[in-house]
Amino acid sequence: MIIETEGLTKFYGKVRGVEDLNLAVKEGEVFGYLGPNGAGKTTTIRLLLDLIHPTRGQARIFGLDVHQHTVEIKQRIGNLPGELALYGNLTGAQLLAYFANLRGKVDPGYVQQLAQRLDIDLSRPIKTYSHGMKQKVGLLQALMHQPELVVLDEPTIGLDPLVQQEFYRLIAEVKAEGRTVFMSSHILPEVERTCDRVGIIRQGHLVTVEEVAALKAKALRTMEIQFAAPVPLEVFRILPGVTDLAVENSILRCTVRGSVDALVKAAARFNVLDLKVHEPSLEEVFLAYYAPEGSQTA
């Protein structure tokens, strides 16, 4: 595992950041860390980077304790923080050259390539950059040394749609090279598009860790089946996971949790004219996890 935590807990006085976090991120995967603002995503990242110390528990990156081996670990990772602070009087080129000198082993040609792909004018002073432009510089410095692990905290905030598409391509390239990405986000389509697995954090607690496809498979699907003739409702009422059944004018409508196999096989006993399935988005799955206590994002 690239990232491992055991009972990782952080309290700010009486205020909980995260509690009893047990997390494992595999080598070569894009892991999405999903939750609303205030759920504990940034606290987790700061603990992993040894920027703050845990109340209890431990964390390891590359099998190394994040506190005891913090310098070695940071040499092998790239990080985009959620609150990005840059030297305003330097130009983009000067800032990246400074970071490159600190890190070493940075290919200037690759830096220029990234700057072109992200559409960054490196000749201008940082203080003249918009928020979106600063975010692009932050992404570039996180990727420019081609680290083994890329840690991104809300990476696409402030990026225009075209740059977001380029960001998705860059993440796909990192994965194709066998490197690992840990990405926090509350933008659900972004996670759905880029991630292999997702962890959902709620009020400081890890609710679930699933492959994106498996997580969606557990969610509710709305189905509509049109038959050539009326069908007996009783045939479908006894099926596992099928609820909200209704038949009108030879059209059956229902909700299915999990696999639709039993419903499809039952429908195949009759003459089916049409079948429509509403596939759940990750947003619908996410809201289902938050529904018991509301879907607050504060």
C-alpha positions as CSV (number, residue, x, y, z in Angstrom):
1,M,0.0,0.0,0.0
2,I,1.1,3.5,-0.8
3,I,-1.0,5.2,2.0
4,E,-2.0,3.4,5.2
5,T,-3.7,4.9,8.3
6,E,-4.6,3.1,11.5
7,G,-7.0,4.7,14.0
8,L,-5.9,8.1,12.8
9,T,-7.6,10.8,14.9
10,K,-7.3,14.5,15.2
11,F,-9.2,16.8,17.6
12,Y,-8.8,20.5,17.7
13,G,-9.6,21.0,21.3
14,K,-13.1,19.5,21.6
15,V,-13.7,19.9,17.8
16,R,-13.3,16.7,15.8
17,G,-11.3,16.8,12.6
18,V,-11.1,13.0,11.9
19,E,-11.6,10.1,14.2
20,D,-10.5,6.4,13.9
21,L,-9.6,6.7,10.3
22,N,-8.5,3.4,8.8
23,L,-7.5,3.9,5.2
24,A,-5.5,2.0,2.6
25,V,-4.6,3.4,-0.9
26,K,-3.1,1.0,-3.4
27,E,-0.1,1.7,-5.6
28,G,-1.1,2.9,-9.1
29,E,-4.7,3.8,-8.3
30,V,-6.5,7.1,-8.4
31,F,-8.3,7.4,-5.0
32,G,-11.0,9.9,-4.5
33,Y,-11.6,11.2,-1.0
34,L,-15.1,12.5,-1.1
35,G,-17.1,14.6,1.3
36,P,-18.6,18.0,1.8
37,N,-16.7,21.0,3.1
38,G,-15.8,20.4,6.8
39,A,-16.1,16.6,6.6
40,G,-12.4,16.2,7.4
41,K,-10.7,15.9,4.0
42,T,-8.1,18.6,4.5
43,T,-7.4,17.5,8.0
44,T,-6.6,14.0,6.7
45,I,-4.2,15.4,4.1
46,R,-2.4,17.6,6.6
47,L,-1.9,14.6,8.8
48,L,-0.6,12.5,6.0
49,L,1.9,15.3,5.1
50,D,2.9,15.7,8.7
51,L,1.8,19.3,8.7
52,I,-0.2,18.7,11.9
53,H,0.2,15.9,14.4
54,P,-2.5,13.4,15.3
55,T,-4.2,13.1,18.6
56,R,-3.7,9.4,18.3
57,G,-3.2,6.7,15.6
58,Q,-0.6,6.6,12.9
59,A,-0.1,7.0,9.2
60,R,2.4,5.6,6.7
61,I,3.3,6.5,3.2
62,F,5.5,4.1,1.1
63,G,5.5,2.0,4.3
64,L,7.3,4.8,6.2
65,D,6.0,6.6,9.3
66,V,4.9,10.0,8.1
67,H,6.5,11.8,11.1
68,Q,9.7,9.9,11.5
69,H,10.5,9.9,7.7
70,T,8.8,13.1,6.7
71,V,11.7,14.5,4.6
72,E,12.2,11.3,2.6
73,I,8.5,11.0,2.0
74,K,8.1,14.6,0.8
75,Q,10.9,14.0,-1.7
76,R,8.8,11.4,-3.4
77,I,5.4,13.2,-3.5
78,G,3.8,16.2,-5.1
79,N,1.1,18.2,-3.3
80,L,-1.4,20.8,-4.2
81,P,-2.8,22.2,-1.0
82,G,-6.4,23.4,-0.6
83,E,-5.2,26.9,0.5
84,L,-2.4,27.8,-1.9
85,A,0.1,30.5,-1.0
86,L,2.6,31.7,-3.5
87,Y,5.4,34.3,-3.7
88,G,3.6,37.2,-5.4
89,N,6.7,39.1,-6.4
90,L,8.1,36.3,-8.5
91,T,7.1,35.4,-12.0
92,G,5.6,32.0,-12.6
93,A,8.9,30.9,-14.2
94,Q,10.9,32.1,-11.3
95,L,8.7,30.4,-8.8
96,L,8.9,27.1,-10.6
97,A,12.6,27.4,-11.0
98,Y,12.9,28.0,-7.2
99,F,10.8,24.8,-6.5
100,A,12.8,22.9,-9.1
101,N,16.1,23.8,-7.4
102,L,14.7,22.8,-4.0
103,R,13.5,19.4,-5.4
104,G,16.2,18.6,-7.9
105,K,15.7,16.2,-10.9
106,V,13.2,18.3,-12.6
107,D,13.1,18.3,-16.4
108,P,12.8,21.9,-17.7
109,G,11.3,20.7,-20.9
110,Y,8.5,18.8,-19.0
111,V,7.8,22.0,-17.0
112,Q,7.4,23.9,-20.3
113,Q,5.2,21.2,-21.7
114,L,2.9,21.3,-18.6
115,A,2.8,25.1,-18.8
116,Q,1.6,24.9,-22.4
117,R,-1.0,22.2,-21.7
118,L,-2.4,24.2,-18.7
119,D,-2.2,27.5,-20.6
120,I,0.0,29.3,-18.1
121,D,1.9,32.5,-18.9
122,L,5.0,32.0,-16.8
123,S,6.4,35.5,-17.7
124,R,4.0,37.4,-15.5
125,P,4.3,38.1,-11.8
126,I,2.3,35.8,-9.5
127,K,0.6,38.7,-8.0
128,T,-1.1,39.5,-11.3
129,Y,-2.6,36.0,-11.6
130,S,-6.2,35.2,-11.2
131,H,-7.3,32.6,-8.7
132,G,-7.6,30.1,-11.5
133,M,-4.2,30.9,-12.9
134,K,-2.6,30.4,-9.4
135,Q,-4.4,27.1,-9.2
136,K,-2.8,26.0,-12.5
137,V,0.6,26.9,-11.2
138,G,-0.1,24.9,-8.1
139,L,-1.0,21.9,-10.2
140,L,2.1,22.3,-12.3
141,Q,4.4,22.4,-9.3
142,A,2.7,19.3,-7.9
143,L,3.3,17.3,-11.1
144,M,6.5,18.8,-12.6
145,H,8.9,16.3,-10.8
146,Q,6.8,13.3,-11.8
147,P,6.4,12.1,-8.2
148,E,5.4,8.6,-7.1
149,L,2.4,9.9,-5.2
150,V,0.4,13.0,-6.1
151,V,-1.8,14.5,-3.3
152,L,-4.4,17.0,-4.5
153,D,-6.8,18.9,-2.3
154,E,-9.8,20.1,-4.3
155,P,-7.6,20.4,-7.5
156,T,-10.0,21.9,-10.0
157,I,-11.4,24.7,-7.9
158,G,-11.3,27.8,-10.1
159,L,-10.3,26.0,-13.3
160,D,-12.1,26.7,-16.5
161,P,-13.8,23.8,-18.3
162,L,-11.1,23.4,-20.9
163,V,-8.3,23.2,-18.3
164,Q,-10.4,20.8,-16.3
165,Q,-10.4,18.4,-19.3
166,E,-6.6,18.7,-19.6
167,F,-6.3,18.0,-15.9
168,Y,-8.3,14.8,-16.4
169,R,-5.9,13.8,-19.1
170,L,-2.9,14.5,-16.9
171,I,-4.3,12.3,-14.1
172,A,-4.9,9.5,-16.6
173,E,-1.3,9.8,-17.7
174,V,-0.1,9.6,-14.1
175,K,-2.1,6.5,-13.6
176,A,-0.9,4.9,-16.8
177,E,2.7,5.3,-15.6
178,G,1.9,3.3,-12.5
179,R,2.0,6.3,-10.2
180,T,-0.6,7.0,-7.5
181,V,-3.1,9.9,-7.0
182,F,-4.9,10.7,-3.7
183,M,-7.5,13.4,-4.5
184,S,-9.9,15.1,-2.2
185,S,-13.0,16.6,-3.8
186,H,-16.6,17.5,-3.3
187,I,-17.2,17.7,-7.0
188,L,-18.9,14.4,-7.7
189,P,-18.7,14.2,-11.6
190,E,-14.9,14.9,-11.2
191,V,-14.4,11.9,-8.9
192,E,-16.7,9.7,-11.0
193,R,-14.7,10.5,-14.1
194,T,-11.1,10.1,-12.7
195,C,-11.1,7.7,-9.8
196,D,-10.8,4.0,-9.4
197,R,-12.0,3.9,-5.8
198,V,-13.6,6.4,-3.6
199,G,-13.8,6.9,0.2
200,I,-16.7,8.8,1.6
201,I,-16.0,10.8,4.8
202,R,-18.8,12.1,6.9
203,Q,-18.3,14.3,10.0
204,G,-14.8,13.0,10.5
205,H,-15.6,9.4,10.0
206,L,-14.9,7.2,7.0
207,V,-18.3,5.9,5.9
208,T,-17.3,3.6,3.1
209,V,-14.5,2.7,0.7
210,E,-15.6,1.2,-2.6
211,E,-14.8,1.0,-6.3
212,V,-16.8,3.7,-8.1
213,A,-18.6,1.1,-10.2
214,A,-19.4,-1.1,-7.1
215,L,-20.6,1.9,-5.2
216,K,-23.0,2.9,-7.9
217,A,-24.2,-0.8,-8.3
218,K,-25.4,-0.7,-4.7
219,A,-27.5,2.4,-5.3
220,L,-31.2,2.6,-6.3
221,R,-32.1,2.4,-10.0
222,T,-35.4,3.5,-11.4
223,M,-36.6,1.1,-14.1
224,E,-39.5,1.3,-16.6
225,I,-40.5,-1.7,-18.7
226,Q,-43.1,-1.6,-21.4
227,F,-44.8,-4.9,-22.2
228,A,-47.0,-5.9,-25.2
229,A,-49.8,-6.8,-22.8
230,P,-50.7,-6.3,-19.1
231,V,-48.6,-8.3,-16.7
232,P,-49.5,-9.6,-13.2
233,L,-48.0,-7.4,-10.5
234,E,-47.5,-10.4,-8.1
235,V,-44.7,-11.8,-10.3
236,F,-42.6,-8.8,-9.6
237,R,-43.7,-7.9,-6.1
238,I,-41.8,-10.9,-4.6
239,L,-38.5,-10.1,-6.3
240,P,-35.5,-9.1,-4.0
241,G,-34.6,-5.4,-3.9
242,V,-37.7,-4.3,-5.9
243,T,-39.9,-1.6,-4.4
244,D,-42.3,1.1,-5.5
245,L,-44.0,-1.2,-8.0
246,A,-46.7,0.3,-10.3
247,V,-48.3,-0.9,-13.5
248,E,-50.1,1.4,-15.9
249,N,-51.2,0.7,-19.5
250,S,-48.8,-2.3,-19.7
251,I,-45.9,-0.2,-18.4
252,L,-44.2,-1.4,-15.2
253,R,-42.3,1.1,-13.1
254,C,-40.2,0.3,-10.1
255,T,-37.1,1.0,-8.0
256,V,-34.4,-1.6,-7.7
257,R,-31.6,-1.7,-5.1
258,G,-28.5,-3.5,-6.3
259,S,-28.6,-6.1,-9.0
260,V,-31.4,-5.9,-11.6
261,D,-30.8,-9.6,-12.7
262,A,-33.9,-11.0,-11.0
263,L,-36.2,-8.3,-12.4
264,V,-34.8,-8.7,-16.0
265,K,-35.3,-12.5,-15.9
266,A,-38.8,-12.1,-14.6
267,A,-39.6,-9.6,-17.3
268,A,-38.2,-11.9,-20.0
269,R,-41.1,-14.3,-19.3
270,F,-43.3,-11.8,-21.1
271,N,-43.2,-9.9,-24.4
272,V,-41.0,-6.8,-23.6
273,L,-41.3,-3.9,-26.0
274,D,-39.0,-1.4,-24.3
275,L,-36.8,-1.1,-21.2
276,K,-35.4,2.1,-19.6
277,V,-33.0,2.2,-16.7
278,H,-32.0,5.3,-14.9
279,E,-28.4,4.7,-13.8
280,P,-27.5,6.5,-10.5
281,S,-24.8,9.1,-10.6
282,L,-22.2,9.2,-7.9
283,E,-24.0,12.3,-6.6
284,E,-27.1,10.3,-5.9
285,V,-25.1,7.6,-4.2
286,F,-23.3,10.2,-2.1
287,L,-26.5,11.9,-1.0
288,A,-27.9,8.5,0.0
289,Y,-25.1,8.2,2.5
290,Y,-25.8,11.6,3.9
291,A,-29.6,11.3,3.8
292,P,-30.1,9.9,7.4
293,E,-28.7,13.1,8.9
294,G,-29.4,15.5,6.1
295,S,-27.1,16.5,3.3
296,Q,-25.5,19.6,4.9
297,T,-22.2,20.7,3.4
298,A,-21.0,23.0,6.1
